[in-house]
Amino acid sequence: MATIKDVAAVAGVSFTTVSHVVNNSRPVSADVRAKVERAIRDLNYVPSAVARSLKARATATVGLLVPNGTNPYFAELARGVEDACARKGYCVFFCNSDDDPVKQRNYLRVLQEKRIDGLIVASAGDDAVLAATLADAREPLVVIDRNIEGLDADLVQIDHERGAWLATRHLLELGHSRIGCITGPVATAVSAMRMHGFLRAMSERGVEIAPGAIVESDFSGSGGYRAAAQLFDTVRPTAIFAGNDMMGIGALRAAAERGLRVPGDCSIIGFDDIELGNFTWPALSTVGQPARALGEMAALTLIERIANARAGGVTVRRRVMPPTLFARESTGPWVGSEDFAPLAA
């Protein structure tokens, strides 16, 4: 591999001059610059990013920590982050914590060792140690999707509570009253907010929740499938609010296996508006904001924070996006069914 000294020898200049050409650190005559650039091309010389970052005190890289890289929501969110960063000349280190706080902290340490310019974090559940670690971080920081208690940082997220309220109200307005709820892990703040929205909508309409109608799951398609199977075999709801789209897709599968018509026998609505939900059969009703747009907003917020940190900083911003209801084919009015009449309350 060619070195800067090799380039200097071929160009007939000092390696300091090569450095000035590569880094644009001092004026160089057009003739000398042409010689250096020709030598760089001929030798296929690649400047050391580490050396350049140490000199410039910037790496043009940001870190992205997500809790579940297999979840299409976080894949779409990551794509939004990557797209926005690419437009601004930044590369992204992507790290998946598998909802493991220990793995999350280890990745954070690795990213900091890489001398990233900034960090975007979607937290893997409640973790007081993470909050303390991030509070001491030197890098500009944006939290996305899941707020981290005890941390004063820029935040970009959707209004989880209102989104769940909109989804549940939609089912109620369609005439459903025996509504099941598949929630994510109760320890996560996102699940708590979405559960609160579900409970608020039911309470405002004076609708009683049947015993066993709330089932905890894990935000996965298989988890939604198991939870919906439990609901169908016990509570027999006429509608289900799933705490995310992947669990809603799992519920569609559980309904199909039992010969239940969606929405004729049971309406199903999810949360997140992932692209895959448009292509299920029937297409999944949902609430949310496009994950890619949220990722782009988080990236642009971070890049702005990086620039402002060098110029003296700005106040912390908390951007909570309003959710939108997307009523598709998986929800409809309750009209009753001889094949699937709900149990008595």
C-alpha positions as CSV (number, residue, x, y, z in Angstrom):
1,M,0.0,0.0,0.0
2,A,1.4,3.4,-1.0
3,T,2.3,5.9,1.6
4,I,2.5,9.7,1.6
5,K,6.2,9.4,1.2
6,D,5.8,7.3,-1.9
7,V,3.5,10.0,-3.4
8,A,6.0,12.7,-2.5
9,A,8.9,10.8,-4.2
10,V,6.9,10.2,-7.4
11,A,5.7,13.9,-7.5
12,G,9.1,15.2,-6.6
13,V,7.9,17.2,-3.7
14,S,8.1,17.0,0.1
15,F,5.6,14.8,2.0
16,T,4.5,18.0,3.8
17,T,3.4,19.4,0.4
18,V,1.5,16.3,-0.3
19,S,-0.3,16.7,3.0
20,H,-1.2,20.3,2.1
21,V,-2.7,19.1,-1.1
22,V,-4.7,16.3,0.5
23,N,-6.0,18.4,3.4
24,N,-6.2,21.8,1.6
25,S,-4.4,23.2,4.6
26,R,-2.2,25.7,2.7
27,P,-2.1,27.2,-0.8
28,V,-0.2,25.1,-3.4
29,S,0.6,26.1,-7.0
30,A,-1.5,24.6,-9.7
31,D,1.5,22.9,-11.2
32,V,2.5,21.2,-8.0
33,R,-1.0,20.3,-7.1
34,A,-1.4,18.6,-10.6
35,K,1.8,16.6,-10.0
36,V,0.7,15.4,-6.5
37,E,-2.8,14.5,-7.7
38,R,-1.4,12.6,-10.6
39,A,0.9,10.7,-8.3
40,I,-2.0,9.9,-6.0
41,R,-4.0,8.4,-8.9
42,D,-1.0,6.4,-10.2
43,L,-0.2,4.9,-6.8
44,N,-3.8,4.5,-5.8
45,Y,-2.9,6.3,-2.6
46,V,-5.6,6.4,0.2
47,P,-5.0,9.0,2.9
48,S,-5.3,7.9,6.5
49,A,-8.7,8.8,7.8
50,V,-7.4,8.4,11.4
51,A,-4.5,10.8,10.8
52,R,-6.8,13.3,9.1
53,S,-9.4,13.1,11.9
54,L,-6.7,13.7,14.5
55,K,-5.6,16.8,12.7
56,A,-9.1,18.1,12.0
57,R,-10.6,16.8,15.3
58,A,-13.5,15.4,13.2
59,T,-14.2,12.1,11.5
60,A,-17.3,12.8,9.5
61,T,-18.8,9.7,11.1
62,V,-21.8,9.3,13.4
63,G,-22.9,6.3,15.4
64,L,-26.4,4.8,15.4
65,L,-27.5,2.5,18.2
66,V,-30.8,0.6,17.7
67,P,-32.4,-2.1,19.9
68,N,-33.5,-4.5,17.2
69,G,-32.0,-4.4,13.7
70,T,-34.4,-7.2,12.5
71,N,-37.5,-5.1,13.1
72,P,-38.4,-3.3,9.8
73,Y,-39.2,-0.2,11.8
74,F,-35.6,0.3,12.9
75,A,-34.3,-0.8,9.5
76,E,-36.4,2.0,7.9
77,L,-35.4,4.4,10.6
78,A,-31.7,3.6,10.0
79,R,-32.2,4.1,6.2
80,G,-33.5,7.6,7.0
81,V,-30.5,8.4,9.2
82,E,-28.1,7.0,6.5
83,D,-29.8,9.0,3.7
84,A,-29.6,12.3,5.5
85,C,-26.1,11.7,6.7
86,A,-24.9,10.8,3.2
87,R,-26.3,14.1,1.8
88,K,-24.3,16.0,4.5
89,G,-21.1,14.1,3.9
90,Y,-21.3,11.8,7.0
91,C,-20.8,8.0,7.2
92,V,-22.8,6.0,9.8
93,F,-21.6,3.2,12.1
94,F,-24.7,1.0,12.7
95,C,-24.9,-1.0,15.9
96,N,-27.7,-3.4,17.0
97,S,-28.0,-4.0,20.7
98,D,-30.6,-6.9,20.5
99,D,-32.5,-5.1,23.4
100,D,-29.6,-6.0,25.6
101,P,-28.5,-3.0,27.8
102,V,-25.0,-4.6,28.4
103,K,-24.4,-5.0,24.7
104,Q,-25.7,-1.5,24.2
105,R,-23.1,-0.1,26.6
106,N,-20.3,-2.1,25.0
107,Y,-21.2,-0.7,21.6
108,L,-21.3,2.8,23.0
109,R,-17.8,2.4,24.2
110,V,-16.6,1.1,20.9
111,L,-18.2,4.0,19.0
112,Q,-16.6,6.5,21.3
113,E,-13.2,4.8,20.7
114,K,-13.8,5.3,17.0
115,R,-13.9,9.1,17.7
116,I,-17.4,9.6,16.1
117,D,-18.6,13.2,15.7
118,G,-22.0,12.4,17.2
119,L,-24.4,9.7,18.3
120,I,-28.1,8.7,17.7
121,V,-29.5,6.3,20.2
122,A,-32.7,4.3,20.3
123,S,-32.5,2.9,23.7
124,A,-32.8,-0.8,24.6
125,G,-35.3,-0.5,27.5
126,D,-34.7,1.2,30.8
127,D,-31.1,1.5,31.8
128,A,-29.9,3.9,34.4
129,V,-26.3,3.2,33.7
130,L,-26.8,4.1,30.0
131,A,-28.3,7.4,31.0
132,A,-25.3,8.2,33.2
133,T,-22.8,7.1,30.6
134,L,-24.5,9.2,27.9
135,A,-24.7,12.2,30.2
136,D,-20.9,12.1,30.5
137,A,-20.3,11.6,26.7
138,R,-18.3,14.3,24.9
139,E,-20.1,13.7,21.6
140,P,-23.3,15.5,20.6
141,L,-26.3,13.3,21.1
142,V,-29.8,12.8,19.7
143,V,-32.2,10.3,21.3
144,I,-34.8,8.8,18.9
145,D,-38.0,6.8,19.4
146,R,-37.5,6.1,23.1
147,N,-36.8,8.7,25.7
148,I,-34.1,8.0,28.2
149,E,-35.1,9.0,31.7
150,G,-32.5,11.2,33.5
151,L,-30.8,12.3,30.3
152,D,-31.0,15.9,29.0
153,A,-30.5,15.5,25.3
154,D,-32.1,16.3,21.9
155,L,-35.1,14.0,21.3
156,V,-37.0,13.0,18.2
157,Q,-40.0,10.7,18.7
158,I,-43.6,10.2,17.8
159,D,-46.4,10.9,20.3
160,H,-46.8,7.3,21.4
161,E,-49.7,7.9,23.8
162,R,-51.7,9.8,21.3
163,G,-51.0,7.3,18.5
164,A,-52.4,4.4,20.6
165,W,-55.4,6.6,21.6
166,L,-56.1,7.2,17.9
167,A,-55.9,3.5,17.0
168,T,-58.2,2.5,19.8
169,R,-60.6,5.3,19.1
170,H,-60.8,4.2,15.5
171,L,-61.8,0.7,16.6
172,L,-64.4,2.1,19.0
173,E,-65.9,4.3,16.4
174,L,-66.3,1.3,14.1
175,G,-68.6,-0.1,16.8
176,H,-66.2,-2.5,18.6
177,S,-66.3,-2.8,22.3
178,R,-64.6,-6.2,23.0
179,I,-61.2,-5.0,22.1
180,G,-58.0,-6.9,22.9
181,C,-54.6,-5.2,23.3
182,I,-51.2,-6.7,22.5
183,T,-48.6,-4.6,24.3
184,G,-44.9,-4.6,24.0
185,P,-42.6,-5.3,27.0
186,V,-44.1,-3.5,29.9
187,A,-40.7,-2.4,31.2
188,T,-40.2,-0.1,28.2
189,A,-41.4,3.5,28.2
190,V,-42.8,3.1,24.6
191,S,-45.0,0.2,25.8
192,A,-46.2,2.2,28.8
193,M,-47.1,5.2,26.7
194,R,-49.0,3.2,24.1
195,M,-50.8,1.2,26.8
196,H,-51.8,4.5,28.4
197,G,-53.3,5.7,25.2
198,F,-55.3,2.5,24.8
199,L,-56.6,2.7,28.4
200,R,-57.5,6.4,28.0
201,A,-59.5,5.8,24.8
202,M,-61.4,2.9,26.4
203,S,-62.0,4.9,29.6
204,E,-63.3,8.0,27.7
205,R,-65.9,5.9,26.0
206,G,-66.8,4.1,29.2
207,V,-66.0,0.7,27.7
208,E,-65.0,-2.0,30.1
209,I,-61.9,-4.1,29.3
210,A,-62.6,-7.8,29.4
211,P,-60.5,-9.9,31.8
212,G,-57.4,-11.2,30.0
213,A,-57.9,-8.8,27.1
214,I,-54.4,-7.2,27.5
215,V,-51.5,-9.5,26.6
216,E,-47.8,-8.6,26.9
217,S,-45.5,-9.5,24.0
218,D,-42.1,-8.6,22.6
219,F,-42.7,-6.3,19.6
220,S,-42.0,-9.2,17.2
221,G,-44.2,-10.9,14.6
222,S,-43.9,-14.3,16.4
223,G,-44.8,-12.6,19.7
224,G,-47.8,-11.0,18.1
225,Y,-48.9,-14.3,16.7
226,R,-48.7,-16.0,20.1
227,A,-50.5,-13.2,21.9
228,A,-53.3,-13.0,19.3
229,A,-53.7,-16.8,19.5
230,Q,-54.1,-16.5,23.2
231,L,-56.7,-13.8,22.7
232,F,-58.6,-15.7,20.0
233,D,-58.7,-18.9,22.1
234,T,-59.9,-17.2,25.3
235,V,-61.2,-13.6,25.1
236,R,-62.3,-13.8,21.5
237,P,-62.2,-10.1,20.7
238,T,-63.9,-8.4,17.8
239,A,-60.9,-6.1,17.4
240,I,-57.2,-6.0,18.4
241,F,-54.9,-3.1,18.9
242,A,-51.3,-4.4,18.5
243,G,-48.6,-2.2,20.0
244,N,-46.6,-2.3,16.8
245,D,-47.0,-3.4,13.2
246,M,-44.9,-6.5,13.5
247,M,-47.2,-7.8,16.3
248,G,-50.2,-6.8,14.1
249,I,-48.8,-8.9,11.3
250,G,-48.4,-11.8,13.6
251,A,-52.0,-11.3,14.7
252,L,-53.1,-11.5,11.0
253,R,-51.5,-14.9,10.8
254,A,-53.1,-16.2,13.9
255,A,-56.5,-15.1,12.6
256,A,-56.0,-16.7,9.2
257,E,-55.1,-20.0,10.8
258,R,-58.4,-20.0,12.7
259,G,-60.3,-19.2,9.6
260,L,-61.3,-15.8,10.9
261,R,-62.1,-13.1,8.4
262,V,-60.2,-9.8,8.9
263,P,-62.0,-7.4,9.3
264,G,-65.3,-9.3,9.1
265,D,-64.7,-11.4,12.3
266,C,-62.0,-9.3,13.9
267,S,-60.4,-6.0,13.0
268,I,-56.7,-5.6,13.6
269,I,-54.7,-2.3,13.8
270,G,-51.0,-1.8,14.5
271,F,-48.6,1.0,15.2
272,D,-45.5,2.4,13.4
273,D,-46.6,2.5,9.7
274,I,-43.8,0.2,8.4
275,E,-43.7,-0.3,4.7
276,L,-44.4,-4.0,5.0
277,G,-47.9,-3.3,6.4
278,N,-49.0,-2.0,3.0
279,F,-48.4,-5.4,1.5
280,T,-50.0,-7.8,3.9
281,W,-53.4,-9.3,3.1
282,P,-55.5,-7.5,4.1
283,A,-53.3,-4.3,4.3
284,L,-52.7,-3.5,7.9
285,S,-54.4,-0.4,9.4
286,T,-51.9,1.5,11.6
287,V,-50.9,4.7,13.2
288,G,-47.6,6.5,13.1
289,Q,-45.2,8.5,11.1
290,P,-42.9,7.2,8.3
291,A,-39.9,5.8,10.2
292,R,-37.5,6.9,7.4
293,A,-38.7,10.5,7.9
294,L,-38.1,10.3,11.7
295,G,-34.6,8.9,11.0
296,E,-33.8,11.8,8.6
297,M,-35.0,14.3,11.2
298,A,-32.8,12.8,13.9
299,A,-29.8,12.8,11.6
300,L,-30.3,16.5,10.6
301,T,-30.9,17.4,14.2
302,L,-27.6,15.7,15.2
303,I,-25.6,17.3,12.3
304,E,-27.0,20.7,13.4
305,R,-26.1,19.9,17.0
306,I,-22.5,19.0,15.9
307,A,-22.1,22.3,14.1
308,N,-23.6,24.3,17.0
309,A,-21.5,22.5,19.5
310,R,-18.4,23.8,17.8
311,A,-20.0,27.3,17.8
312,G,-21.0,27.3,21.4
313,G,-24.1,25.0,21.5
314,V,-27.9,25.5,21.6
315,T,-30.7,24.6,24.0
316,V,-31.9,21.1,24.0
317,R,-34.8,20.4,21.6
318,R,-37.5,17.9,22.0
319,R,-39.4,17.1,18.8
320,V,-42.5,15.0,19.3
321,M,-44.2,14.3,16.0
322,P,-48.0,13.9,15.8
323,P,-49.1,10.5,14.7
324,T,-51.4,9.9,11.7
325,L,-54.1,7.2,11.4
326,F,-53.9,5.1,8.3
327,A,-57.1,3.2,8.0
328,R,-56.6,0.3,5.6
329,E,-58.3,-3.0,4.9
330,S,-57.7,-4.8,8.2
331,T,-60.2,-2.7,10.2
332,G,-64.0,-2.4,9.6
333,P,-67.3,-2.0,11.3
334,W,-68.4,-4.8,13.7
335,V,-71.5,-6.4,12.1
336,G,-71.5,-9.7,14.0
337,S,-70.8,-13.2,12.8
338,E,-72.5,-16.5,13.4
339,D,-69.2,-18.2,12.9
340,F,-67.4,-16.0,15.5
341,A,-69.8,-14.5,17.9
342,P,-67.9,-13.0,20.9
343,L,-68.2,-14.6,24.3
344,A,-70.4,-12.9,26.9
345,A,-68.6,-10.3,29.0
